[in-house]
Amino acid sequence: MKDYLKHDEWCIIEEGFHREYNEITESVCSLGNGRMGQRGNFEETFTGKTLQGNYVAGVYYPDKTRVGWWKNGYPEYFAKVLNAANWIGIKVEIDHEELDLNHCEVSDFRRVLNMKDGYLERSFVATLASGKQVKVHAKRINSIVDDESGAIRYAVTPINFDGKLTLTPFIDGDIKNKDANYDEKFWDEIHRETAFAEGYIELRTKKTGFHVVTGQKFEIFQDEKAIDFQSFPLKAEKYVASQVSLDVIAGQETVLVKYACNLSSENYAVEDLLTEAKAYLKRIAAKGFEKMVAEQADKWESKWKTNDIVIEGDVAAQQGIRFNIFQLNQTYTGEDARLNIGPKGFTGEKYGGSTYWDTEAYCIPFYLATADQQVARNLLVYRWKQLGRAIENAGKLGFKDGAALYPMVTMNGEECHNEWEITFEEIHRNGAIAYAIYDYINYTNDEAYLAEYGLEVLMGIARFWAQRVNWSSHKQQYVMLGVTGPNEYENNVNNNWYTNYIATWCLKYAKESAEKVKAMDAARYAELVQILNLNEEEEFGKFQHIIDNIYLPEDKQLGVFLQQDGFLDKELTLVKDLPASDRPINQKWSWDRILRSCFIKQADVLQGIYFFEDDFDIDILRRNYDFYEPMTVHESSLSPCVHSILAAKLGDKARSYEFYQRSARLDLDDYNNDTEDGCHITSMAGTWMSVVKGFGGMRVKEGQVYLSPFVPENWKSFAFKIRFRSNLLNIITTSEQVTIENLEGTDIQIFVHGEAFDVKAASSVVVALGETQLV
């Protein structure tokens, strides 16, 4: 755990340059706007510890799979969002001496990510080897208004000398991914050109053929006035720059304002890219940097008005939750149904930036409650558009007749994960996608989605489960063999309880959904019967037989569901008894030792109880929680949030808060020693759930909102907003009362600890010790 970033309600602050943690801070200080993202790298040259990263949404490369030996069904590639051209670069030279903080004496260093207004700011004083001192102040945005652009204000002030300052703003496309399997570069140059104070590079990805034009345009100010200057154009392979040399005097600030854009063939015709990039830069440069920053602040203000969480009495917790919400909003806006959410977003390369089941299991609830309904709908449509590929994926593994297996990792719907225990066995991801459809409809009441898109997906998934189980003559029940559950520290097990349970639920839900569509829109249902080649009597009869006869491992004596067959044959030791030197076990133990141990990476049985909590009473939850949590090492970023929510339901406030803290500050404090690879974007949605579903106890049941809130001991209060259908609600909780403000929409009924309260439009209700006061 690191503790070098200052606690602040609205900012992430690094005071003093921590070279050894620079890649961590780069991840934390990443900026994004849904279309493009940039790690918190320095503009000037830095030869120290760094991971340069600029990423363009939707642009990827099929990096050849690297495995020791091949198995039938293996994906041929691992898709990766590419490190694209570096647009932020500004080479700085003082009398021909290059500014590089790795070779300078650095003082007064301060790096600040301002989450309220959406910008990154950095300042420092550097003493060069010559003894010359310069003060630098840099401010940068990735615009969420002009969401294919970024802008930088870079100011240099000589402190103890008069001399020559040379500024060379550049675009460098000669880059590669740190995680390239064969150290390959993924871009070919198509075109480069320069003009006065501007330059452009057009690159094309190998194999996939995406084109991206990255452009820059700049201006220079002294004494707060634009100055005339001469620029010398520089070109090299995949590189364009403009060199400007200026006479400077001590105490005089020279400011370079750089505008840049990344335009891709995903959004423009290839033949128009360069022309569009020039027009784009001309437009944003005409606005000017200050106006772009002001527009950025206004847009962020509108976002915070609807999705902020306010915590009183705990600055570390306040900073943590705002950081999570900020990064989620930078990563995905929902405006483009072709895009999805990578586990690292735009903050790093690990996991390739691909789509995982994290989106459906953890991110959908956040976007349902904080954004327009269409945002979550687009995440579901994304999977519907890839149904054909999911059917192909299942076909590669021997399934037929429209059975669909959604990929564990994907860009275009095709499986691209190369670890057999994941690709072939971690099939519970299918269930998460079906559950997301249920979650969306339950929250929004958009039942039309079933007829339009949902039933096709549900039937493909149900057909997969119906073929994946087999009848055990010995047990006289259906079983599921050779799977990996959410606990990836168990591979190739039989009858993982969670997988069997969610598979059965999928069969039920597909059957119920078909009946609903049939009753709601008979003509569309008849059309779907033809599209799906559906034999209702035969298929639904098979589904029901599996539902009635599925094997779910359980130990009656202990009163717990068994994670899988044979779990009790393990040596059941507790995490608290592990020596600190053995943690984390995924870095200290052999894989063989991990697989034979009882230790659990993340919620598995408890994941199922979390999803389907209404199926189980509180005593079942408590027994399973008390049995499994002490054996859980929480070495997945997705683990703490589920445990926090379940602990809250059990009334265990201390454990609920402990897991929240671990989740909320996972990246800020680098709990898992991996933030340098990028932030854990999808688990950030889980952090939001820990507050709203955990401390707030928020649920939607039968079309109504239920709350069971409590305040963690060291907080004075907390407040969160949720969009629910036509309403925007603000829920404020203290230890004495709960206030429900109906900010937008019509009259609504809300349940607090099981008691119904009517909250009229534009009014509020205060619930205190069982009494109601209308305001």
Buried (B, 14 or more C-beta within 10 A) or exposed (E): EBEBBBBBEBBBBBEEBBEEBBBBBBBBBBBBBBBBBBBBBBBBBBEBBBBBBBBBBBBBBBBBBEEEEEEEEBBEBBBBBBBBBBBBBBBBBBBEBBBBBBBBEBEEBBBBBBBBBBBBBBBBBBBBEEEBBBBBBBBBBBBBBBBBBBBBBBBBBBEEBEBEBBBBBBBBBBBBBBBBBEEEBBBEBBEBBBEEBBBBBBBBBEEBEBBBBBBBBBBBBBEEEEEEBEBEBBEEEBBBBBBBBBEBEEEBBBBBBBBBBBBBBBBBEBEEBBEBBBEBBEEBBEBBBEEBBBBBBEBBEEBBEBBBBBBBBBEBBBBBBBBBBBBBBBBBBBEBBEBBBBBBBBBBBBBBBBBBBBBBBBBBBBBBBBBEBBBBBBBBBBBBBBBEBBBBBBBBBEBEBBBBBBBBBBBBBBBBBBBBBBBBBBBBBBBBBBBBBBBBBBBBEBBBBBBBBBBBBBBBBBBBBBBBBEEBEEEEBBBBBBBBBBBBBBBBBBBBBBBBBBBBBBBBBBBEBBEBBBEEBEEBBEEBBEEBEBEEEEBBEBBEBBBEBBBBBEEEEEEBBBBBBEBBEBEEEEBEEBEEEBBBBBEEBEEEEBBBBBBBBBBBBBBBBBBBBEEBEEEBBBBBBEBBBBBBBBBBBBBBBBBBBBBBBBEBBEBBBBBBBBBBBBBBBBBBEBBBBBBBBBBBBBBBBBBBBBBBBBBBEEEEBBBBBBBBEEBEBBBBBBBBBEBBBBBBBBEEBBBBBBBBBEEBEBBBEEEEBEBEEEBBBBBEEEEEEEE
